[in-house]
């Protein structure tokens, strides 16, 4: 990126946020702090009213606005792709809001770019997994939760606890949301359990926002995510799978911790990082006649035990 493009991008970044730290600018554009300071001086000399506060960051004077931004074709295409993801992976309310925002993006495009987007719009699709519960049945929780997080408002949650197989009602202080392996999750401080907990959206039966405010003094959202798998030991697994059988594994391999694969003369050598050798061994049995365990030896031992137990039961049939 040349300097002129970088200065324009920094100006857009300043307008998109209340305050921007110098370190954030340096990280985004991969430049030194010295270069950041030089760029900020250049913007000030060009007449941009920048307010700099030591230890806080840079901001634009209230009321200063850039003229309408012109997007590149690639940027507009990225918006279209994101729209497909948002409409399928969030609730309808959030999807409608994103489409409304995208219409404003389309409005500032040149005619040729609008035609380009019209041509590709119907050629990008995101298909929702059948195993995920439709968010339309869940009272559009995402926007409701995000508003509560922004306003630091206590929520009342009716939730189905899967492991105890029971419905519970509790008051929570929402902290953040994340999407993982086909499901949305809400991280919140549970007043009943007196600790931060993970609530899956598809197990929420009802959620309402109260008028009670809370102090954000509990667990950090980023720290919670960092600790999510900290104590979980992953087991490295390598299989040699027949090439034809490999084609039929489909997305199942991703649920088993699939990492990579390499074509070799004997077939496909597949690498996994698994949370459970027991679960992996039982999945492996579904195509064991077309595959070979390369490592670890304890996985092969467990597979033999399962096979022997199954053979004993089959004798009685």
Residue frames relative to the residue before (quaternion, step in Angstrom):
aa qw qx qy qz dx dy dz
X 1.0000 0.0000 0.0000 0.0000 0.00 0.00 0.00
X 0.3560 -0.7328 0.5316 0.2316 3.59 -0.80 0.98
X 0.7062 -0.5033 0.2974 0.3993 3.55 -1.28 0.38
X 0.6366 0.5347 -0.3398 0.4397 3.60 0.97 -0.77
X 0.6580 0.4931 -0.3077 0.4788 3.58 0.95 -0.85
X 0.6460 0.5225 -0.3245 0.4520 3.57 1.02 -0.79
X 0.6392 0.5223 -0.3282 0.4593 3.59 0.97 -0.81
X 0.6440 0.5103 -0.3160 0.4743 3.58 1.01 -0.81
X 0.6653 0.5016 -0.3017 0.4635 3.57 0.97 -0.87
X 0.6285 0.5248 -0.3356 0.4657 3.61 1.02 -0.74
X 0.6397 0.5287 -0.3178 0.4585 3.57 1.01 -0.84
X 0.6461 0.4972 -0.3161 0.4852 3.59 1.00 -0.80
X 0.6351 0.5278 -0.3261 0.4601 3.59 1.01 -0.80
X 0.6436 0.5187 -0.3157 0.4659 3.59 1.00 -0.79
X 0.6860 0.4813 -0.2887 0.4630 3.58 0.98 -0.80
X 0.6698 0.5282 -0.2989 0.4279 3.59 1.13 -0.60
X 0.7743 0.2575 -0.1471 0.5591 3.61 1.24 -0.27
X 0.5947 -0.5717 0.4274 0.3699 3.53 -1.23 0.50
X 0.7884 -0.0289 0.0572 0.6118 3.57 0.95 -0.93
X 0.1093 -0.7819 0.6120 0.0471 3.57 -1.03 0.82
X 0.3550 -0.7347 0.5378 0.2119 3.59 -0.78 1.01
X 0.5915 -0.5790 0.4314 0.3589 3.54 -1.16 0.66
X 0.6378 0.5377 -0.3282 0.4432 3.59 1.01 -0.78
X 0.6226 0.5381 -0.3383 0.4565 3.59 1.08 -0.72
X 0.6407 0.5075 -0.3192 0.4797 3.58 1.04 -0.78
X 0.6488 0.5219 -0.3149 0.4556 3.58 0.95 -0.89
X 0.6719 0.5014 -0.2950 0.4585 3.59 0.94 -0.89
X 0.6747 0.5169 -0.3063 0.4286 3.57 0.90 -0.91
X 0.7946 0.2997 -0.1477 0.5069 3.59 0.88 -0.92
X 0.3886 -0.7582 0.4471 0.2724 3.56 1.37 0.14
X 0.4526 0.6411 -0.4730 0.4006 3.52 0.82 1.13
X 0.5824 -0.5819 0.4324 0.3677 3.57 -1.26 0.29
X 0.6371 -0.5146 0.4037 0.4077 3.55 -1.27 0.33
X 0.6063 0.5597 -0.3516 0.4421 3.56 1.07 -0.71
X 0.6535 0.5026 -0.3050 0.4768 3.59 1.03 -0.80
X 0.6010 0.5535 -0.3532 0.4557 3.58 1.06 -0.73
X 0.6776 0.4897 -0.2989 0.4601 3.58 0.83 -0.96
X 0.6459 0.5128 -0.3226 0.4646 3.59 1.00 -0.79
X 0.6526 0.5087 -0.3142 0.4654 3.61 1.00 -0.82
X 0.6482 0.5154 -0.3277 0.4548 3.59 0.97 -0.77
X 0.6291 0.5175 -0.3339 0.4742 3.59 1.04 -0.71
X 0.6358 0.5327 -0.3282 0.4519 3.58 1.02 -0.79
X 0.6484 0.5049 -0.3170 0.4735 3.59 1.00 -0.80
X 0.6436 0.5151 -0.3221 0.4656 3.59 1.00 -0.79
X 0.6611 0.5036 -0.3032 0.4662 3.58 0.99 -0.83
X 0.6537 0.4976 -0.3075 0.4801 3.59 1.23 -0.50
X 0.6305 -0.5796 0.3192 0.4058 3.59 1.29 0.07
X 0.4693 0.6540 -0.4642 0.3696 3.60 1.24 0.18
X 0.3380 -0.7682 0.5075 0.1950 3.64 -0.65 1.09
X 0.0369 0.8201 -0.5638 0.0909 3.57 0.08 1.36
X 0.1931 -0.7565 0.6167 0.1004 3.53 -1.02 0.92
X 0.0678 -0.8057 0.5883 0.0093 3.57 -0.68 1.10
X 0.0487 -0.7953 0.6042 -0.0073 3.55 -0.84 1.04
X 0.4679 -0.7021 0.4639 0.2700 3.57 -0.66 1.12
X 0.8199 0.2170 -0.1831 0.4971 3.56 -0.91 0.98
X 0.7034 0.4118 -0.2587 0.5184 3.60 1.27 -0.16
X 0.5231 -0.6304 0.4194 0.3912 3.58 0.66 -1.09
X 0.6066 -0.5494 0.4378 0.3721 3.54 -1.30 -0.36
X 0.0308 0.7718 -0.6351 0.0081 3.55 -1.21 0.60
X 0.4670 -0.6545 0.5150 0.2970 3.55 -1.29 0.36
X 0.5725 -0.5831 0.4462 0.3649 3.56 -1.10 0.68
X 0.5763 -0.6171 0.4199 0.3329 3.58 -0.97 0.93
X 0.7716 0.3330 -0.2633 0.4737 3.55 -0.89 0.99
X 0.5958 0.5583 -0.3775 0.4369 3.59 1.20 -0.32
X 0.0450 0.8027 -0.5908 0.0676 3.58 -0.82 0.98
X 0.4365 -0.6622 0.5446 0.2726 3.52 -1.21 0.66
X 0.5524 -0.5555 0.4742 0.4018 3.61 -1.18 0.31
X 0.7257 -0.4277 0.2846 0.4577 3.64 -1.20 0.32
X 0.4050 -0.7304 0.5081 0.2107 3.54 -0.94 0.99
X 0.2594 -0.7426 0.5946 0.1665 3.59 -0.98 0.82
X 0.2613 -0.7824 0.5510 0.1266 3.57 -0.72 1.11
X 0.4697 -0.6378 0.5242 0.3126 3.54 -1.19 0.57
X 0.6625 -0.4937 0.3729 0.4223 3.58 -1.26 0.30
X 0.6601 0.5136 -0.3095 0.4525 3.59 0.97 -0.86
X 0.6432 0.5132 -0.3235 0.4672 3.61 1.00 -0.79
X 0.6615 0.5017 -0.3059 0.4659 3.58 0.95 -0.86
X 0.6240 0.5274 -0.3341 0.4700 3.59 1.06 -0.72
X 0.6260 0.5302 -0.3345 0.4639 3.57 1.04 -0.75
X 0.6185 0.5363 -0.3394 0.4633 3.60 1.06 -0.72
X 0.6416 0.5247 -0.3241 0.4562 3.59 0.96 -0.87
X 0.6530 0.5093 -0.3076 0.4686 3.58 0.93 -0.91
X 0.6567 0.5086 -0.3072 0.4644 3.57 0.95 -0.88
X 0.6099 0.5584 -0.3554 0.4358 3.59 1.04 -0.72
X 0.6416 0.5222 -0.3228 0.4599 3.58 0.99 -0.82
X 0.6603 0.5032 -0.3043 0.4671 3.57 0.99 -0.84
X 0.6676 0.5105 -0.3053 0.4477 3.57 0.88 -0.94
X 0.6770 0.5110 -0.3069 0.4317 3.59 0.89 -0.89
X 0.7417 0.4065 -0.2286 0.4821 3.59 1.08 -0.66
X 0.7701 0.3842 -0.1877 0.4734 3.58 1.04 -0.72
X 0.7130 0.3211 -0.2676 0.5630 3.60 1.25 0.13
X 0.6652 -0.5051 0.3531 0.4215 3.57 -1.27 -0.01
X 0.7000 -0.4978 0.3083 0.4089 3.62 -1.22 0.41
X 0.6223 0.5494 -0.3512 0.4330 3.60 0.99 -0.77
X 0.6751 0.4853 -0.2889 0.4747 3.56 0.91 -0.93
X 0.6356 0.5380 -0.3202 0.4518 3.56 1.05 -0.77
X 0.6567 0.5088 -0.3023 0.4674 3.58 0.99 -0.85
X 0.6391 0.5212 -0.3230 0.4643 3.57 1.03 -0.79
X 0.6580 0.5001 -0.3191 0.4638 3.57 0.97 -0.81
X 0.6415 0.5205 -0.3297 0.4570 3.59 0.98 -0.79
X 0.6243 0.5325 -0.3321 0.4651 3.57 1.08 -0.75
X 0.6570 0.4989 -0.3061 0.4752 3.57 0.99 -0.85
X 0.6525 0.5207 -0.3184 0.4491 3.57 1.01 -0.80
X 0.5851 0.5677 -0.3687 0.4467 3.60 1.11 -0.61
X 0.6417 0.5142 -0.3183 0.4717 3.57 1.08 -0.73
X 0.6141 0.5255 -0.3426 0.4789 3.57 1.14 -0.65
X 0.6481 0.5214 -0.3181 0.4549 3.58 0.94 -0.90
X 0.6241 0.5934 -0.3377 0.3799 3.57 1.03 -0.82
X 0.7354 0.4036 -0.2404 0.4884 3.62 1.09 -0.59
X 0.5078 0.6500 -0.4255 0.3722 3.59 1.26 0.13
X 0.5353 -0.5864 0.4939 0.3546 3.53 -1.25 0.43
X 0.6720 -0.5202 0.3430 0.4002 3.57 -1.19 0.53
X 0.6541 0.5229 -0.3224 0.4413 3.59 0.93 -0.84
X 0.6614 0.4941 -0.3055 0.4745 3.58 1.05 -0.77
X 0.6100 0.5409 -0.3459 0.4643 3.58 1.10 -0.68
X 0.6429 0.5142 -0.3173 0.4708 3.58 0.99 -0.82
X 0.6275 0.5450 -0.3268 0.4500 3.55 1.02 -0.84
X 0.6838 0.4792 -0.2843 0.4710 3.59 0.91 -0.92
X 0.6013 0.5586 -0.3547 0.4480 3.58 1.06 -0.71
X 0.6788 0.5137 -0.2886 0.4383 3.56 1.00 -0.87
X 0.7656 0.3703 -0.2116 0.4817 3.61 0.96 -0.77
X 0.4625 0.7154 -0.4383 0.2866 3.60 1.21 -0.37
X 0.7532 0.3972 -0.2168 0.4774 3.57 0.91 -0.92
X 0.6518 0.5191 -0.3085 0.4589 3.56 1.29 0.08
X 0.6515 0.4112 -0.3245 0.5487 3.58 1.28 0.37
X 0.0909 0.8000 -0.5869 0.0860 3.58 -0.72 1.03
X 0.1721 -0.7275 0.6521 0.1261 3.53 -1.25 0.58
X 0.1963 -0.8023 0.5569 0.0868 3.58 -0.57 1.16
X 0.3885 -0.7326 0.5169 0.2126 3.55 -0.84 1.02
X 0.4957 -0.6633 0.4775 0.2937 3.56 -0.97 0.88
X 0.4973 -0.6681 0.4679 0.2958 3.57 -1.00 0.81
X 0.6370 0.5503 -0.3435 0.4164 3.58 1.15 -0.47
X 0.6432 0.5158 -0.3317 0.4586 3.60 1.22 -0.29
X 0.4651 -0.6691 0.5046 0.2852 3.55 -0.95 0.85
X 0.5028 -0.6707 0.4583 0.2954 3.57 -0.96 0.88
X 0.4390 -0.7226 0.4693 0.2548 3.57 -0.72 1.05
X 0.5356 0.6245 -0.4184 0.3849 3.60 1.18 -0.30
X 0.6548 0.5109 -0.3061 0.4653 3.56 1.21 -0.45
X 0.6929 0.5119 -0.2585 0.4372 3.56 1.27 -0.21
X 0.5675 -0.6421 0.3750 0.3537 3.60 1.09 0.65
X 0.5477 -0.6593 0.3867 0.3403 3.60 1.06 0.79
X 0.0316 0.8777 -0.4781 0.0067 3.61 0.69 1.03
X 0.5894 0.6360 -0.3880 0.3124 3.61 0.98 -0.73
X 0.6928 0.4588 -0.2878 0.4762 3.60 0.76 -0.97
X 0.6214 0.5479 -0.3331 0.4502 3.58 1.03 -0.79
X 0.6835 0.4853 -0.2778 0.4693 3.56 0.92 -0.96
X 0.6616 0.5150 -0.3153 0.4445 3.59 0.90 -0.87
X 0.6338 0.5182 -0.3292 0.4705 3.59 1.05 -0.74
X 0.6498 0.5083 -0.3150 0.4692 3.58 1.03 -0.77
X 0.6307 0.5275 -0.3312 0.4630 3.59 1.04 -0.79
X 0.6757 0.5016 -0.2903 0.4557 3.57 0.89 -0.97
X 0.7573 0.3819 -0.2015 0.4900 3.58 1.01 -0.82
X 0.3433 -0.7528 0.4828 0.2871 3.58 1.36 -0.04
X 0.3376 0.7412 -0.4937 0.3048 3.54 0.81 1.13
X 0.4777 -0.6592 0.5071 0.2831 3.56 -1.02 0.87
X 0.1733 -0.7849 0.5888 0.0852 3.57 -1.08 0.79
X 0.3036 -0.7035 0.6043 0.2185 3.54 -1.23 0.55
X 0.0989 -0.8307 0.5475 -0.0203 3.54 -0.70 1.14
X 0.1452 -0.7264 0.6647 0.0970 3.54 -1.01 0.94
X 0.0136 0.8439 -0.5236 0.1165 3.54 -0.51 1.23
X 0.3140 -0.7226 0.5824 0.2002 3.54 -1.11 0.75
X 0.2482 -0.7752 0.5687 0.1189 3.57 -0.50 1.25
X 0.3720 -0.7885 0.4445 0.2058 3.56 -0.26 1.30
X 0.7153 0.4714 -0.2811 0.4326 3.60 0.77 -0.99
X 0.7263 0.3782 -0.2444 0.5195 3.59 1.06 -0.65
X 0.3053 -0.7865 0.4833 0.2338 3.58 1.34 -0.16
X 0.5860 0.5459 -0.3957 0.4493 3.54 0.81 1.04
X 0.4318 -0.6718 0.5406 0.2644 3.53 -1.27 0.55
X 0.0669 -0.8039 0.5910 0.0038 3.57 -0.90 0.94
X 0.1908 -0.7413 0.6290 0.1355 3.54 -1.30 0.41
X 0.1141 0.8068 -0.5641 0.1335 3.58 -0.76 1.00
X 0.3988 -0.6666 0.5680 0.2720 3.55 -1.35 0.28
X 0.0662 -0.8167 0.5730 -0.0167 3.56 -0.86 1.01
X 0.2873 -0.7031 0.6192 0.1993 3.52 -1.36 0.38
X 0.2845 -0.8142 0.4784 0.1652 3.62 -0.11 1.27
X 0.2061 -0.8046 0.5520 0.0731 3.55 -0.96 0.94
X 0.7759 -0.2409 0.1883 0.5518 3.61 0.91 -0.85
X 0.2694 -0.7417 0.5885 0.1758 3.57 -1.31 0.25
X 0.0084 0.7820 -0.6230 -0.0172 3.56 -1.22 0.52
X 0.3447 -0.7240 0.5670 0.1885 3.54 -1.29 0.54
X 0.1043 0.8032 -0.5743 0.1195 3.58 -0.74 1.06
X 0.8723 -0.0627 0.0253 0.4842 3.56 -0.92 1.04
X 0.7898 -0.3708 0.1687 0.4585 3.55 0.81 1.06
X 0.7438 0.3573 -0.2158 0.5221 3.61 1.22 -0.02
X 0.3638 -0.6783 0.5923 0.2383 3.54 -1.23 0.64
X 0.1377 -0.7851 0.6019 0.0477 3.55 -1.09 0.84
X 0.2125 -0.7399 0.6245 0.1320 3.55 -1.17 0.69
X 0.1712 -0.7516 0.6286 0.1029 3.57 -0.85 0.99
X 0.1352 0.7992 -0.5674 0.1452 3.58 -0.70 1.08
X 0.4647 -0.6240 0.5416 0.3184 3.53 -1.29 0.44
X 0.2304 -0.7843 0.5667 0.1030 3.56 -0.65 1.17
X 0.3656 -0.7549 0.5030 0.2083 3.57 -0.59 1.12
X 0.6146 0.5467 -0.3520 0.4466 3.57 1.14 -0.53
X 0.7572 0.3581 -0.1905 0.5119 3.60 0.89 -0.97
X 0.2918 -0.7890 0.4840 0.2411 3.58 1.32 -0.35
X 0.6824 0.3740 -0.3201 0.5404 3.56 0.94 1.00
X 0.5751 -0.5770 0.4411 0.3765 3.56 -1.25 0.29
X 0.0727 -0.8131 0.5774 -0.0135 3.56 -0.89 0.99
X 0.4076 -0.6811 0.5620 0.2328 3.52 -1.37 0.39
X 0.0493 -0.8002 0.5976 -0.0115 3.61 -0.67 1.14
X 0.2893 -0.7634 0.5531 0.1661 3.59 -0.68 1.08
X 0.5625 -0.6460 0.4034 0.3218 3.56 -0.89 0.99
X 0.6981 0.4977 -0.2995 0.4187 3.60 0.86 -0.89
X 0.6737 0.4506 -0.3018 0.5020 3.60 1.29 -0.09
X 0.5093 0.6041 -0.4303 0.4364 3.56 1.32 0.15
X 0.2038 -0.7998 0.5551 0.1037 3.59 -0.65 1.10
X 0.7875 -0.0654 0.0348 0.6119 3.59 1.18 -0.49
X 0.0238 0.7955 -0.6045 0.0351 3.56 -1.03 0.78
X 0.0052 0.8029 -0.5943 0.0475 3.56 -0.84 1.02
X 0.3864 -0.7118 0.5425 0.2230 3.55 -1.20 0.61
X 0.2711 -0.7498 0.5810 0.1634 3.58 -0.89 0.93
X 0.5451 -0.6058 0.4584 0.3546 3.58 -1.28 -0.02
X 0.5124 0.6535 -0.4109 0.3762 3.59 1.29 0.03
X 0.2750 -0.7567 0.5734 0.1518 3.57 -0.88 0.98
X 0.1758 -0.7727 0.5991 0.1143 3.57 -1.20 0.53
X 0.4543 -0.6475 0.5340 0.2988 3.56 -1.28 0.41
X 0.3974 -0.7310 0.5062 0.2270 3.57 -0.82 1.01
X 0.2766 0.7948 -0.4868 0.2339 3.57 0.47 1.21
X 0.5502 0.6258 -0.3920 0.3898 3.60 1.24 0.09
X 0.8230 -0.2418 0.1492 0.4919 3.57 -1.14 -0.50
X 0.4790 -0.6445 0.5194 0.2922 3.55 -1.19 0.66
X 0.5261 -0.6481 0.4493 0.3183 3.57 -0.93 0.92
X 0.6872 0.4827 -0.2905 0.4587 3.60 0.83 -0.96
X 0.6476 0.5054 -0.3228 0.4701 3.59 1.02 -0.76
X 0.6149 0.5437 -0.3471 0.4536 3.58 1.05 -0.75
X 0.6765 0.4854 -0.2953 0.4685 3.58 0.89 -0.91
X 0.6385 0.5332 -0.3253 0.4497 3.58 1.03 -0.79
X 0.7167 0.4405 -0.2393 0.4848 3.59 1.09 -0.76
X 0.4081 0.7660 -0.4443 0.2221 3.58 1.28 -0.27
X 0.8165 0.1484 -0.0582 0.5549 3.59 0.85 -0.95
X 0.2782 0.8146 -0.4779 0.1749 3.56 1.27 0.34
X 0.7790 0.3502 -0.1728 0.4906 3.59 0.90 -0.91
X 0.5501 0.6083 -0.3990 0.4101 3.58 1.27 0.12
X 0.2487 -0.7736 0.5692 0.1254 3.56 -0.77 1.07
X 0.2228 -0.7806 0.5729 0.1133 3.58 -0.64 1.12
X 0.2858 -0.7620 0.5627 0.1452 3.56 -1.03 0.86
X 0.3476 -0.7411 0.5385 0.1999 3.57 -0.78 1.05
X 0.0291 -0.8007 0.5969 -0.0420 3.57 -0.84 1.07
X 0.0654 -0.7789 0.6228 0.0341 3.55 -1.07 0.80
X 0.0770 -0.7913 0.6065 0.0066 3.56 -0.90 1.02
X 0.2265 -0.7016 0.6483 0.1901 3.52 -1.34 0.42
X 0.0488 -0.8368 0.5434 -0.0469 3.57 -0.39 1.27
X 0.5490 -0.5967 0.4791 0.3362 3.55 -1.07 0.80
X 0.5529 -0.6600 0.3945 0.3211 3.59 -0.87 0.94
X 0.6647 0.4896 -0.3171 0.4669 3.60 0.96 -0.74
X 0.6548 0.4971 -0.3111 0.4768 3.59 0.99 -0.81
X 0.5895 0.5991 -0.3522 0.4117 3.56 1.09 -0.75
X 0.6330 0.5613 -0.3287 0.4199 3.58 1.03 -0.78
X 0.7164 0.4621 -0.2491 0.4596 3.59 1.13 -0.62
X 0.4801 0.6730 -0.4465 0.3424 3.61 1.22 0.01
X 0.1708 -0.8432 0.4976 0.1105 3.58 1.19 -0.55
X 0.8042 -0.2691 0.2144 0.4846 3.54 -1.13 -0.75
X 0.4358 0.7079 -0.4600 0.3121 3.60 1.24 -0.16
X 0.6205 0.5737 -0.3494 0.4048 3.57 1.02 -0.78
X 0.6358 0.5439 -0.3419 0.4278 3.60 1.05 -0.68
X 0.6383 0.5166 -0.3286 0.4666 3.60 1.12 -0.62
X 0.6894 0.4611 -0.2686 0.4899 3.59 1.25 -0.32
X 0.6217 -0.5861 0.3311 0.4004 3.59 1.25 0.27
X 0.1824 0.8139 -0.5297 0.1538 3.58 1.11 0.66
X 0.1786 -0.7976 0.5726 0.0638 3.56 -0.97 0.98
X 0.7766 -0.2130 0.1941 0.5602 3.58 0.72 -1.06
X 0.1370 -0.7769 0.6065 0.0987 3.56 -1.33 0.15
X 0.1350 -0.7813 0.6075 0.0468 3.53 -1.20 0.66
X 0.3903 -0.7070 0.5388 0.2399 3.57 -0.93 0.89
X 0.0067 -0.7725 0.6344 -0.0275 3.56 -0.87 1.03
X 0.7244 -0.4502 0.2874 0.4358 3.57 -1.26 0.21
X 0.7277 0.4504 -0.2447 0.4558 3.60 0.99 -0.84
X 0.7703 -0.2537 0.1860 0.5547 3.61 1.21 -0.29
X 0.6527 -0.4629 0.3872 0.4581 3.56 -1.03 -0.87
X 0.2241 -0.7566 0.6010 0.1272 3.56 -0.75 1.06
X 0.0911 -0.8354 0.5414 -0.0254 3.56 -0.47 1.27
X 0.1974 -0.7787 0.5881 0.0937 3.57 -0.98 0.93
X 0.0547 -0.7880 0.6132 -0.0051 3.56 -1.04 0.90
X 0.1637 -0.7053 0.6711 0.1594 3.52 -1.37 0.38
X 0.0737 -0.8639 0.4977 -0.0231 3.55 -0.10 1.34
X 0.4411 -0.6791 0.5280 0.2558 3.53 -1.18 0.73
X 0.8138 0.1426 -0.0210 0.5631 3.58 1.11 -0.68
X 0.3465 -0.7341 0.5484 0.2005 3.56 -0.64 1.12
X 0.6139 0.5575 -0.3449 0.4398 3.57 1.05 -0.74
X 0.6882 0.4715 -0.2798 0.4751 3.57 0.82 -0.97
X 0.6534 0.5114 -0.3166 0.4597 3.57 0.99 -0.84
X 0.6340 0.5439 -0.3346 0.4362 3.59 0.97 -0.84
X 0.6865 0.4753 -0.2867 0.4697 3.59 0.94 -0.85
X 0.6172 0.5093 -0.3493 0.4875 3.60 1.12 -0.56
X 0.6303 0.5524 -0.3260 0.4374 3.58 0.99 -0.86
X 0.6134 0.5817 -0.3490 0.4044 3.60 1.02 -0.75
X 0.6028 0.5867 -0.3626 0.4013 3.62 1.14 -0.48
X 0.7887 0.1545 -0.1136 0.5842 3.61 1.23 -0.32
X 0.2164 0.8420 -0.4738 0.1404 3.58 1.24 0.51
X 0.6429 0.5367 -0.3341 0.4324 3.61 1.09 -0.60
X 0.7205 0.3913 -0.2419 0.5189 3.60 1.28 -0.15
X 0.7439 0.3758 -0.2011 0.5147 3.61 1.22 0.15
X 0.1985 -0.7602 0.6096 0.1056 3.53 -1.33 0.40
X 0.3711 -0.7164 0.5468 0.2237 3.58 -0.97 0.89
X 0.2356 -0.7673 0.5826 0.1279 3.58 -0.74 1.05
X 0.7545 -0.1966 0.1349 0.6115 3.57 1.02 -0.85
X 0.6211 -0.1284 -0.7653 -0.1094 1.56 -2.34 1.01
X 0.6482 -0.5382 0.3624 0.3986 3.63 -1.18 0.40
X 0.6281 0.5540 -0.3525 0.4176 3.62 1.04 -0.66
X 0.5923 0.5422 -0.3696 0.4676 3.59 1.18 -0.49
X 0.6543 0.5069 -0.3115 0.4668 3.58 0.93 -0.89
X 0.6304 0.5377 -0.3273 0.4543 3.58 1.01 -0.77
X 0.6751 0.4880 -0.2964 0.4671 3.58 0.93 -0.89
X 0.6207 0.5386 -0.3389 0.4580 3.60 1.05 -0.74
X 0.6428 0.5142 -0.3205 0.4687 3.59 0.99 -0.82
X 0.6383 0.5252 -0.3279 0.4573 3.59 1.01 -0.79
X 0.6516 0.5030 -0.3098 0.4758 3.58 0.96 -0.87
X 0.6485 0.5248 -0.3143 0.4529 3.58 0.98 -0.88
X 0.6685 0.5001 -0.3014 0.4605 3.59 0.93 -0.90
X 0.6465 0.5115 -0.3194 0.4673 3.59 1.00 -0.82
X 0.6543 0.5031 -0.3092 0.4724 3.58 1.00 -0.81
X 0.6409 0.5316 -0.3238 0.4493 3.59 1.00 -0.81
X 0.6335 0.5302 -0.3285 0.4580 3.58 1.03 -0.76
X 0.6741 0.4855 -0.3010 0.4683 3.58 0.95 -0.83
X 0.6461 0.5340 -0.3240 0.4386 3.56 1.06 -0.73
X 0.5494 0.6238 -0.3947 0.3916 3.61 1.17 -0.47
X 0.6885 0.4994 -0.2735 0.4493 3.57 1.07 -0.73
X 0.5807 0.6025 -0.3788 0.3952 3.61 1.21 -0.21
